[in-house]
Amino acid sequence: LSLATGVGVCDALTLEIHPRAGARAPSAADGRPSPNDANTQIASQSSLPLAIKWPNDIILDGAKLAGILIESPGGTALTKDRLVIGIGVNVNNSWQSAPREAGPNGIALCDFTMKEHDLQQVLIGLLQALEKRINQLAASDPGLPAAWEQLSWLTDQRVEVQTNGSSITGICRGIDTDGALLIEDAFKTHRIYSGTVRAV
């Protein structure tokens, strides 16, 4: 769900960065792709600097633009079947004027586009993109894993992963169809399902 959300965030922010990325490209069948073709936007993203840093960060031009947090509210039987998706996006709060303690590796949408964005429009775009990608997840649509693999920022980078009290260092080989981060070291390819990761 975190990765599906990440792809949806990238879909929506692609349209904020480059509105023409959402334009329909001709298809071989009838000259027009289906309005429900969820891969139309993702195909346009290959030339844009948006990416997913597994498992829950959105990277723009090499810096963190957004973060995703998914939690279960717990409690009664009804709420145990729910998940709460939290998304934080730096939109018009320029990182250039952020406090020094915020660190050097962040960016806001306005820093990249050099313009102020309509927050309501950004929110609506995010909700529409999330609905599409979550429906894909529910339907086990193979286009969704293909999208998060295409957007994987860590692929081919040397990384260190902290997981289950141990550390693994190796080359990231992408994100598998089940959401596992693939890390290849001298011995084997590790499948990571939770943990923290950084490029080294």
Secondary structure, 3 states (H helix, E strand, C coil): CHHHHHHHHHHHHHHHHCHHHHCCCCCCCCCCCCCCCCHHHHHHHHHCCEEEECCCEEEECCEEEEEEEEECCCCCHHHHCCCEEEEEECCCCCHHHCCHHHCCCECCHHHHHCCCCCHHHHHHHHHHHHHHHHHHHHCCCCHHHHHHHHCECCCCCEEEEEECCEEEEEEEEEECCCCCEEEECCCCEEEECCCEEEEC
